[in-house]
Amino acid sequence: MDRSASINSTVLDVVNFRVVFDMASPTEGTIEEQVAMLAKLQEQGLISHIG
């Protein structure tokens, strides 16, 4: 089941985006996909603020 379908709220006031990498060794990668999805949800009016 999609998590967004289980939320009974029209708009989330704040979504805090956190990325945890392995602190013992450097990790390469991009967060572009996740940030783009949050921005899309914000454009749709489902998220007021991204933190």
KENUTI-175859 format. One line per 10 residues: number of its first residue (from 1); their letters; for each residue z, y, x of N, C-alpha, C. Coordinates in Angstrom, 2 decimals. Last residue first. Layout:
N
NUM = A = Z:Y:X:Z:Y:X:Z:Y:X | ...
REM end
This chain:
51
51 = GIHSILGQEQ = 4.92:20.81:11.85:5.84:21.20:12.93:5.83:20.20:14.05 | 3.05:22.23:9.38:3.07:21.15:10.36:3.95:21.62:11.51 | 3.43:23.03:5.93:3.60:23.38:7.35:3.61:22.12:8.20 | 2.49:21.88:3.48:2.57:23.33:3.66:2.59:23.72:5.14 | 0.27:19.44:2.42:1.30:19.79:3.41:1.30:21.29:3.58 | -1.68:19.45:0.52:-0.66:18.42:0.41:0.50:18.64:1.39 | -3.91:21.04:0.65:-2.74:21.57:-0.05:-1.62:20.56:-0.20 | -6.02:20.37:2.15:-6.05:19.87:0.78:-4.84:20.36:-0.03 | -5.17:21.36:4.60:-6.29:22.03:3.93:-6.38:21.62:2.45 | -3.28:19.37:5.16:-2.84:20.75:4.94:-3.93:21.54:4.22
41 = LKALMAVQEE = -4.92:17.19:5.54:-3.96:17.15:4.44:-3.44:18.55:4.13 | -6.24:18.12:7.84:-7.00:17.84:6.62:-6.08:17.82:5.40 | -4.13:18.23:9.65:-4.83:19.47:9.29:-5.62:19.29:8.00 | -3.55:15.49:9.84:-2.54:16.41:9.31:-3.18:17.72:8.87 | -5.97:14.64:10.99:-5.58:14.14:9.68:-4.53:15.05:9.05 | -5.88:15.98:13.46:-6.97:16.26:12.53:-6.62:15.79:11.11 | -3.68:14.73:14.61:-3.59:16.16:14.29:-4.69:16.54:13.29 | -4.72:12.12:14.94:-3.53:12.35:14.12:-3.43:13.81:13.69 | -6.93:12.60:16.65:-7.12:11.95:15.35:-5.94:12.23:14.41 | -5.74:13.78:18.98:-6.72:14.49:18.16:-6.85:13.90:16.76
31 = ITGETPSAMD = -4.20:12.91:20.89:-3.56:12.98:19.58:-4.49:13.65:18.58 | -5.18:10.67:23.48:-5.39:11.88:22.70:-4.64:11.78:21.38 | -4.10:9.64:26.74:-4.62:9.43:25.40:-4.73:10.75:24.69 | -1.97:8.11:29.10:-3.10:8.96:28.78:-3.56:8.65:27.37 | 1.20:8.18:30.43:0.35:7.61:29.40:-0.77:8.60:29.10 | 3.28:7.32:33.19:2.37:8.26:32.51:1.47:7.53:31.52 | 6.33:5.57:32.60:5.04:5.66:33.26:4.15:6.62:32.47 | 8.71:5.90:31.27:8.74:5.28:32.59:7.42:5.41:33.32 | 8.27:6.82:28.73:8.86:7.76:29.68:8.85:7.21:31.11 | 5.59:6.42:26.73:6.45:5.66:27.63:6.98:6.60:28.71
21 = FVVRFNVVDL = 5.74:8.87:24.11:5.03:8.11:25.14:6.06:7.36:25.98 | 5.66:9.92:20.92:6.55:9.34:21.92:5.70:8.49:22.86 | 5.20:12.71:19.02:4.50:11.70:19.80:5.46:11.21:20.87 | 5.60:13.99:15.78:6.20:13.68:17.08:5.41:12.56:17.73 | 5.48:16.39:13.38:4.64:15.44:14.10:5.25:15.23:15.48 | 6.90:16.99:10.36:7.15:17.10:11.79:6.39:15.99:12.50 | 5.91:18.72:7.65:5.71:17.43:8.29:5.90:17.65:9.78 | 7.24:20.41:4.85:7.09:20.35:6.31:6.84:18.91:6.72 | 6.76:20.11:2.06:7.00:21.42:2.65:6.73:21.42:4.15 | 4.29:18.36:0.42:5.36:18.23:1.39:5.54:19.59:2.04
11 = VTSNISASRD = 3.49:18.43:-3.00:3.32:19.05:-1.69:4.53:18.76:-0.83 | 4.10:16.64:-5.08:2.76:17.19:-4.97:2.49:17.73:-3.58 | 5.79:13.56:-4.79:5.80:15.01:-4.64:4.38:15.49:-4.49 | 6.31:10.85:-4.52:6.28:11.44:-5.85:6.36:12.96:-5.80 | 4.61:8.61:-2.55:5.34:9.87:-2.54:5.18:10.53:-3.90 | 2.94:6.44:-2.50:4.30:6.22:-2.97:5.14:7.49:-2.99 | 0.56:7.21:-1.41:0.56:6.90:-2.83:1.97:6.73:-3.37 | 1.08:7.38:1.28:0.92:8.62:0.53:0.94:8.38:-0.98 | 1.06:4.70:2.11:2.34:5.42:2.01:2.20:6.68:1.18 | -0.77:2.20:0.51:-0.86:3.47:1.23:0.44:4.24:1.02
1 = M = 0.00:-1.18:0.83:0.00:0.00:0.00:0.00:1.25:0.88
REM end
